[in-house]
Amino acid sequence: MAHPLHHAESSARKFGGKPSDYQCLHDWFDSSKEHLALFVHRAHRHHALGIFELERQFGRSLTNSAGRVIPTRWIGEQHVREDCQGRIPSLGDWLKRIQPEPWMANGRIDNAPPEVGRDPRAEWLAEVAAGKTILGLKDWMAAWAPTAPSFMKQEIAETGEVT
């Protein structure tokens, strides 16, 4: 299938009603095309887990314009089968085919304590000058406060700034 509309037309032929009864479900499956207009966008939702996510998103069933109650899972299975040569892959089927890259395995935890004596006002001014923030100092300090040293947190809470 090339387009969610074609899936919706197929659903109407299979389950009755009109394509518009099914369009939003098929649009949801193919929404990842917004980010990657290649067939591999299907790795995002075209699998068994995606079908259950569809059911959680739209409910267990819908009533089409012909008055027939259709399980949404059936519609999801139809969509995935039409796009994946008749099968419903697992999420693992997609993930195990990802080609690993070095950046994927080099996680890091940044537990370094903030520097004593740092000047948050100067840091904020530098970020404003560099176009990295448009927040006022008080808002920036509130966002920065969780990473501040403990001796600064009380002052930030009371005044919204560090002296």
C-alpha positions in Angstrom: 0.0 0.0 0.0 1.2 3.5 -0.8 -1.0 5.8 1.2 -3.2 5.7 4.4 -6.2 6.4 2.1 -5.6 3.1 0.2 -5.5 1.3 3.6 -8.8 3.0 4.6 -10.4 2.0 1.3 -9.3 -1.5 1.8 -10.7 -1.5 5.4 -14.1 -0.2 4.0 -14.1 -3.1 1.5 -13.2 -5.6 4.2 -15.3 -4.4 7.1 -18.0 -2.3 5.5 -18.8 1.4 5.9 -16.8 4.2 4.4 -13.0 4.9 4.2 -13.5 7.9 6.4 -14.5 5.4 9.2 -10.9 4.1 9.3 -8.8 7.0 8.0 -7.6 8.2 11.4 -6.3 4.8 12.4 -4.3 4.4 9.1 -3.0 7.9 9.4 -1.7 7.1 12.9 0.2 4.0 11.6 1.9 6.1 8.9 2.5 9.3 10.9 6.2 8.4 11.2 6.5 9.2 7.5 6.6 12.8 8.7 10.1 12.1 10.0 11.4 9.5 7.6 9.8 9.2 4.1 11.3 5.8 3.5 9.7 2.4 4.1 11.8 1.9 7.2 9.5 4.4 9.0 7.4 1.3 9.5 9.7 0.1 12.3 8.0 2.7 14.5 4.5 1.1 14.5 4.2 -1.7 12.0 4.5 -4.6 14.4 2.5 -6.5 17.0 3.2 -3.9 19.7 2.1 -1.1 17.4 -1.2 -2.9 16.9 -1.8 -3.0 20.6 -0.7 0.6 20.9 -3.4 1.4 18.2 -6.0 -0.3 20.4 -4.9 1.7 23.5 -4.9 5.0 21.5 -8.3 4.5 19.8 -10.1 2.0 21.9 -10.9 -1.7 21.5 -13.5 -1.2 18.8 -15.2 1.4 16.6 -18.6 1.5 15.1 -18.4 2.1 11.4 -21.0 4.1 9.4 -22.8 0.9 8.5 -23.4 0.3 12.2 -21.0 -2.6 12.5 -18.7 -2.8 15.5 -15.1 -3.6 14.4 -12.2 -4.4 16.7 -9.5 -1.8 16.1 -6.9 -4.6 16.4 -8.4 -6.2 13.2 -7.8 -2.9 11.4 -4.3 -2.7 12.7 -3.5 -6.2 11.7 -4.9 -5.5 8.2 -2.7 -2.4 7.9 0.5 -4.2 9.0 -0.1 -7.2 6.8 -0.8 -5.0 3.8 2.6 -3.2 4.3 4.7 -6.2 5.5 4.0 -8.8 2.8 1.3 -10.6 4.7 3.0 -10.9 8.1 2.9 -9.2 11.4 6.4 -8.8 12.6 7.4 -8.2 16.3 9.2 -5.1 17.4 12.2 -7.4 17.9 12.1 -8.3 14.2 12.6 -4.6 13.4 15.1 -3.8 16.1 17.5 -6.8 15.5 18.0 -5.4 12.0 19.3 -2.1 13.1 22.9 -1.7 12.2 24.7 -0.7 15.5 26.7 2.5 15.4 29.4 3.5 18.0 27.3 6.5 19.3 24.5 4.1 20.3 26.7 2.3 22.8 28.6 5.1 24.5 26.2 6.3 27.1 27.5 8.4 30.0 26.2 9.6 33.3 27.1 13.2 34.1 27.3 13.2 37.9 30.0 15.9 38.1 29.0 18.3 40.9 28.5 21.9 39.8 31.6 24.1 40.2 31.8 26.0 43.4 32.0 29.7 42.8 30.4 29.5 39.3 28.4 32.6 38.3 25.0 31.6 37.1 24.1 35.2 36.1 27.2 35.3 33.8 26.3 31.9 32.4 22.7 33.1 31.7 24.0 36.3 30.0 26.3 34.2 27.8 23.4 32.0 26.8 21.2 35.0 26.0 24.0 36.6 24.0 24.5 33.3 22.1 20.8 33.0 21.4 20.5 29.8 23.4 17.7 31.1 25.7 15.1 33.8 25.7 14.2 33.1 29.4 14.5 35.8 32.0 17.1 35.2 34.7 14.5 34.1 37.2 13.0 31.5 34.9 16.4 30.3 33.8 17.5 30.0 37.5 14.4 28.0 38.3 15.3 25.6 35.5 18.9 25.5 36.6 18.1 25.1 40.3 17.9 21.3 40.4 21.6 21.1 39.4 22.8 23.9 41.7 25.0 23.1 44.7 23.0 22.7 47.9 24.3 25.9 49.4 22.8 27.8 46.4 19.4 26.1 46.4 18.0 27.9 49.4 19.1 31.3 48.0 17.6 30.5 44.6 14.3 29.4 46.2 14.1 32.6 48.3 15.3 35.2 45.8 15.3 33.6 42.4 19.0 34.5 42.0 22.4 33.8 43.5 24.4 36.6 45.0 
